[in-house]
Amino acid sequence: KYPDDIDNLGYLAVGMLPRDPDVAIDSALKLADIIETSEDSAQISAADSAIGTFLEYIFSYYTAPNPQFCGFEYFYSKKFTDEQRQKLADSPVMYDYLLLWQGGGGDLGSNPGSAIVQANKMLEQHPDLPYVLYIRGFNKVQGKLFEEAIPDLEQSIALDPDNPFVRTELAVAYNGVGRYSDALRVTEEMENMLDDMGYHPMSGYVSFSYYIDEFMYEVRQNMYETADGTAESAE
């Protein structure tokens, strides 16, 4: 009914992967075209966020709340045909997103520097790309550039408040600079958002739940072991 609506295209880009990958790819390419042609910064941000979800599903399965829906077997490298991969790569905008992933070696964090370089290039053209800001912030966190990562991750959340996973990296960055209460706050925000999404780490995502619990314990220990009990860094 609304073939060019950004929310609808984002839904199709992910939701059609198990049934018709061609429709999913075509929807993702329409999102890329919006980024290339639109003069509306809000539209560009929304299209970028939707492309990010598509990429996370086909590459890392990071944002998927249900392992039975578009699950691990739909990785880009394993299930897309050569023609389908080429169709994505033929779009200049989508090619930039593919390079962003390859800049991380196809595995976020394996080569943070080159992923940051690619993100810089994309953000020079469009500064309001919440997903690209998230990936740049993620890779800065991987390189322990916590102070530099915080503005990227905070801006990503401002542009796309509905992505809970940005808060994971922001919490790590806050912890890295001694902003412990902020780290606990955004971690709790993330947990509440995941609960609203129906993403329940304790029922099938034990390792992720363990990571959250361990991280929060570490942050509280850092807080309690400081001389004044807070050791909050200056804004």
N, C-alpha and C positions, 0 to 999 in steps of 0.2 A: 504493500500500500504506500509506503514511503521509501522508495528505493534509494534516494540520495540523502536521507537523513543520517547524520553522523552516528547517532546511537544505534540505528538500525544496521548501518554498515559494519560497525564494530561488533555487533551481535553476530552478524552473518560471517564475518571474518574468522570468528572462533567457533560459533555454533555449528557451522556447516562442515567443519573439518572431518568429522567421522563419516559424513554422508556424501558430500560432494566437494572435494578439495578445490575443484576449479571455481566453484562459487565463492569459496572462502578467499581464494587468491584474487579473484576479480574484485571482491569487496575491499580487500586490503589495498589493491591498486587504486581504487576510487578514493580511498582515504589519502593515499599518497598524492593523488591529483589535487585534492582539496588543499593540501599543504603547499603545493606548487603554484596554485592559481588564485587562492582566496586572498582577499585583503583584510579579512576579519580575523584579528588576533585570537579571539575566543574560539572561532572555528578551527584555526590552525592548532591551537592547544588541544582541543578535543580530539581532532584527528590524530595528532601525535600520540595522545594517551591510548587511543583505540589501537593504533599500530603497535604500540608497546605491548599491549595484552596479547595481540596476535603473535608477536615475536616470542614472547615468553612461553606461550603454549607450544609453538613449533620447535623452539630450541631448548628450553630448560624446564618447562612445566612448572615454573616458579609460582605463578599466580593461580593455578587451577585449584579450586576448592574440592573437587571430586575426582578421584583417580580413575573412575569409570567413564568420565566424560572428557573426550579429547585427550586421552591418557598418554602414557609414555610412548606407546607404539606409533604416535603420530609425529614423532620428531621429523623435522625438515629433511635431515640428511638420509633418513631411512625410508620414508614413505612417499615423498614427492618424486615425480619423474624428472628426468633431465629437462624435458620441455617445460614443466611447471616451474622448476628452479630458474630456468632461463627467462621465463615470463616475468618473474619477480625482478630478476637482475636487470632486465631491459628498461625498467622504470628508473630514471635518474634519482628520484627521491628515495625509492625503496632500496636502490643500490647503496645509497649513503647509509641507510639503516643496516644493511647487510655488512657493510664495511665496519660499522660501529661494533657489531658483534664479532667480526673477524679480528678487529683491533684488540679485542680481548681474547683472541685465540679461539673463539667459539665457546669459551668457558670464562665467564666473567671473572676478572681478577688475575688471569694467568699472564696478562701483559698489560698492566694498567696504563702505562705511559702512552702506548699507541692508541688505546681506546679514548684517552683524554684528548689526544690530538684530533682524532676524528670528531669527537663531540664538539670541540672548539670550532672546527670548521662549520659544522651544522648550525651551531648557535650564533655564529657570525651572521648567517643569513636570516635565521628566525630565532630571536632570543627567547621566545616564550614557548619552548618545547619541554613540557614537564617530564616526559619519559627520557629524553636525551639528557636533561639536567640530572635526573635520577641516576642514569648510567654513569655520567661523569662524576657525580658525587660518590657513587659506589666505588668506582675505581680509585678515587682519591682516598677513600677510607682504606681500601686494600693497600695503598701505598703509605698508609699512616699519615696522610696529609689532612688531619682531622679539622684543623682550623679552616683550611681552604674548602673542605667538603661541606661544611655547615651551610654557607649561603646557597650553594647549589641545591641542597636537599630541602632547605626551608622554602626556597622559591618554587621548587617542584611541588611541594605540598600546597602552597598558596594557589598555584595554577590548577592542580588536580588534587583536591582534598580527599578524594575517595580511594586513593591507593594506599593501603595500609603498610605495604612493604617498604616504602620510602622511610617510614618511621623506624624500621629496624636499623637501617644504616645511620639515620640521624641520631638514634640512641647511642650507637657505638661511637659516633663522632663526638657527641656531648660528653660521654664518659672519658674519651681520650683527652679532652681539654679540661676536665675537672668539673664540668657542669652536671653534677650527679643528679640533682633533683629534676632537671630537665630531661635527663636520660630516662629516669623512672617514669616521668609524666608521659613521654611519647611512647614508651613501651606499653604502658597501660592503655593509652589510646589505641595502639595497634591491636592489643588483645581484645578490646571491646569491639573494634571494627571487624576482626576476624570472627568473633562470636556472632555478630549480626549477619555476616556472610554465610554462616553455617560451616565455617572452616574450623573444625575442632581438632587441635593438635593431639589431644589425649586419646582420640579414637582413630588411630591410624597414622598419626604424624608424631609419634612418640619422640623421635630425635629432635624435631623442631621444638616441641614443648620443652624438652630437656634443655635445649639451647637457651630458650627464653628464661627458664627458671635459673639456670646457671648464671646467665648474664645479669639478671636482676639481683642475684645474691652477690655477685662481684661488685656491682654498682653500690649496693648498700654497704658492703665492707669498705669500699673506697671512701664512702661518705663518713662512716663511723670512725675510720682510722685517721681522719684529718684532725688537725689540732683544734679547730673550732667546731667540728661536727658537720660542716657544710663544704668548705673549701671551694665555693662557687667562683669560677673565673669571672672576671669582669665582662660585661656585654661588649 
